């Protein structure tokens, strides 16, 4: 640490300040509390709890079913992660899944060639995502309001397109991909896709200029803009990609269940947001890591599977998600709050001699 | 004068301190105000004056020290508390409610009522009129606040203070935006207030005003009390030396160099309602000062050049090539750097690492193929930290752990890393302690020496006069004057800025 406090004869406020700051860091330590370490502990807890509650826990089945039940949520968590890191939110993800399901079902029913139908479904996703992006960036509306609006709208459209019909009998090689494990592994295809996408998303978030821009936008949008970062374009693109990814998840969902229904994935948006926040992504934007979200997916996915194995009802599972959501907003902030308090205590201005002199000067008056 | 000190002080602050996180805004605020005195509070920007005032007003709460008002120790929880107690603060630009009339503004929240518990408008107007008469000003209580001149708005604020029987009135640079006649009227009112036993704390950068109306003066430097004296015991020289803590000459290390090619040319730039018909140019190696009162449109011109705001008419040329407006990124690629006025909101991502901040405007350049690695940012940041003598703990520390001056160096580093042809600095030393201030000036001077064109906006006249080769003066959205270094004096610039040419 160069340049600091090497001039003891004239302590300007600047230098005193910095040396105080330095001391503070040395005793409180920066990595005192990392959320990722807490997640690893949660993972251990999962294994212990799972192992003790069911003799069949450590099996291929657990891994496969956890992957198939949770993979779709996990994939949707990836674009959500980037959006929340910029300080915005997308609550329309699950509704987009439903709209994609409906669209694909409708096209399939009308004998559109499968690849074309898939492509058109992804286009629906792109249009929906672009709509979100347009409303948030061009009209400057708050994303929480916009995406609650499009949530309702997408779900409504899904019902208009398909009504209460169920389309099924998709068949073909894609059904296998939806319901079987990746050959030679216990992992569901959805999970495999998640892992590959997570690597890409992690690289984008942590090792590209776009990732830096995303963090900067989330921390201080105006300063990012003043530094030549194209804030609107980046946000728009994130919504666009979110739409496409969610439409893709809609396709996966259709093949997993071999049915297309308008109400597919209803309510999953909250699970997606919960996963992201539990992964340590700050709801205020600008903080978090891909690793955290990845661990969060694993921890919550396995926990969810344990609860299902133990026949815990879905109502009770939703309580778990509620608690998770709250805990993930409170706990990482609690760590930061603690650091902030330490900092405040640590940086109290040291009383200097000149203060007493000044006091004397005043009383002389 | 001799009887002033017999009475007890109405307000006493002793060793009051205040920090924000690691930044110490006020280390030792000490002042005594007596009823019936006009007391000047002097100090450079960043000396802690406004923090002191905000503690007096209850906007901030002191971390330490003693604050007594009216004989009791106080720790006001908010401006409302201090107003209740009889302390009024008149800010440089008062914030009245535009759509309410003057009387309503004065009595907001405590309007006189009729027997039927409705607002007694007639009584309210009558009382307002009485107060204005006492003040000797002529403002119609019935008119809407919208469109009042700044001076009249201040008068409304003062009337508001009187209607609450204020015993301490703080005026934070009240004359900065006033014409000489308006200043004269304000001074009559100040004398009037003193006769009623009100204590006035008067903050101003114009020393001649202080000598004219104040009896005592308190000087602060670097967040700490320096001295309190009777105004008659001090010369201007002594005051300046106490404020600055050194000879003024050293503050502005201006080197004269021959100017090069024209880098920036602005032609007839106009943005409806903000600025009109602005034309000027800046050459390589030249420092052009853009001066004028707060609100005269200086910052807006800079923002338009950098593409933050759009403009309606006119054109900006960089090295003779027309710059398409409306995008900071385009401006950046054309070779412009912009150190904005609001460092905490616009200049820096405060909660981001120093290294990330330095790299923020060079992300593309630092990328290797698709990827950007932290070591590339660290290398860049470390390089600039050494060059600009940045005082920091670790490069990964958040920018908010730095002092104001060092934060500003980070902002400068961010732009210098992109090797700009033109750098626009808006209030480059606002809120920076004097030591770092001259370092920032030295950096700007070195930049100009190395052939960068510099456009410097500043409200501090000594800074403009000390640094600029040429001074452009704006008034009410127009370019009022261009003054060469040799002709630029406090008087000539102020005259142009206030329209007294």
HADDOCK unambig.tbl for C-alpha pairs under 7 A between the chains (distance, minus, plus):
assign (segid A and resid 1 and name CA) (segid B and resid 393 and name CA) 6.11 0.50 0.50
assign (segid A and resid 1 and name CA) (segid B and resid 394 and name CA) 6.83 0.50 0.50
assign (segid A and resid 3 and name CA) (segid B and resid 391 and name CA) 5.85 0.50 0.50
assign (segid A and resid 4 and name CA) (segid B and resid 391 and name CA) 5.89 0.50 0.50
assign (segid A and resid 4 and name CA) (segid B and resid 392 and name CA) 6.89 0.50 0.50
assign (segid A and resid 14 and name CA) (segid B and resid 403 and name CA) 6.45 0.50 0.50
assign (segid A and resid 17 and name CA) (segid B and resid 22 and name CA) 7.00 0.50 0.50
assign (segid A and resid 21 and name CA) (segid B and resid 22 and name CA) 6.76 0.50 0.50
assign (segid A and resid 22 and name CA) (segid B and resid 393 and name CA) 5.99 0.50 0.50
assign (segid A and resid 207 and name CA) (segid B and resid 371 and name CA) 5.34 0.50 0.50
assign (segid A and resid 207 and name CA) (segid B and resid 372 and name CA) 4.93 0.50 0.50
assign (segid A and resid 207 and name CA) (segid B and resid 373 and name CA) 5.71 0.50 0.50
assign (segid A and resid 208 and name CA) (segid B and resid 370 and name CA) 6.47 0.50 0.50
assign (segid A and resid 208 and name CA) (segid B and resid 371 and name CA) 4.68 0.50 0.50
assign (segid A and resid 208 and name CA) (segid B and resid 372 and name CA) 4.56 0.50 0.50
assign (segid A and resid 209 and name CA) (segid B and resid 363 and name CA) 5.33 0.50 0.50
assign (segid A and resid 209 and name CA) (segid B and resid 364 and name CA) 6.47 0.50 0.50
assign (segid A and resid 209 and name CA) (segid B and resid 367 and name CA) 6.91 0.50 0.50
assign (segid A and resid 209 and name CA) (segid B and resid 372 and name CA) 5.89 0.50 0.50
assign (segid A and resid 216 and name CA) (segid B and resid 349 and name CA) 6.46 0.50 0.50
assign (segid A and resid 219 and name CA) (segid B and resid 349 and name CA) 6.39 0.50 0.50
assign (segid A and resid 219 and name CA) (segid B and resid 351 and name CA) 6.56 0.50 0.50
assign (segid A and resid 220 and name CA) (segid B and resid 345 and name CA) 6.95 0.50 0.50
assign (segid A and resid 220 and name CA) (segid B and resid 349 and name CA) 5.30 0.50 0.50
assign (segid A and resid 222 and name CA) (segid B and resid 345 and name CA) 6.34 0.50 0.50
assign (segid A and resid 222 and name CA) (segid B and resid 346 and name CA) 5.34 0.50 0.50
assign (segid A and resid 223 and name CA) (segid B and resid 345 and name CA) 5.84 0.50 0.50
assign (segid A and resid 223 and name CA) (segid B and resid 346 and name CA) 3.87 0.50 0.50
assign (segid A and resid 223 and name CA) (segid B and resid 347 and name CA) 5.41 0.50 0.50
assign (segid A and resid 223 and name CA) (segid B and resid 348 and name CA) 5.56 0.50 0.50
assign (segid A and resid 223 and name CA) (segid B and resid 349 and name CA) 5.80 0.50 0.50
assign (segid A and resid 226 and name CA) (segid B and resid 328 and name CA) 6.55 0.50 0.50
assign (segid A and resid 226 and name CA) (segid B and resid 346 and name CA) 6.08 0.50 0.50
assign (segid A and resid 227 and name CA) (segid B and resid 360 and name CA) 6.45 0.50 0.50
assign (segid A and resid 227 and name CA) (segid B and resid 361 and name CA) 5.22 0.50 0.50
assign (segid A and resid 228 and name CA) (segid B and resid 328 and name CA) 4.98 0.50 0.50
assign (segid A and resid 228 and name CA) (segid B and resid 329 and name CA) 4.17 0.50 0.50
assign (segid A and resid 228 and name CA) (segid B and resid 332 and name CA) 6.64 0.50 0.50
assign (segid A and resid 228 and name CA) (segid B and resid 361 and name CA) 6.35 0.50 0.50
assign (segid A and resid 229 and name CA) (segid B and resid 329 and name CA) 6.71 0.50 0.50
assign (segid A and resid 343 and name CA) (segid B and resid 21 and name CA) 6.79 0.50 0.50
assign (segid A and resid 344 and name CA) (segid B and resid 21 and name CA) 5.71 0.50 0.50
assign (segid A and resid 347 and name CA) (segid B and resid 22 and name CA) 5.71 0.50 0.50
assign (segid A and resid 349 and name CA) (segid B and resid 27 and name CA) 6.88 0.50 0.50
assign (segid A and resid 355 and name CA) (segid B and resid 15 and name CA) 6.89 0.50 0.50
assign (segid A and resid 355 and name CA) (segid B and resid 28 and name CA) 6.59 0.50 0.50
assign (segid A and resid 358 and name CA) (segid B and resid 225 and name CA) 6.67 0.50 0.50
assign (segid A and resid 358 and name CA) (segid B and resid 226 and name CA) 6.95 0.50 0.50
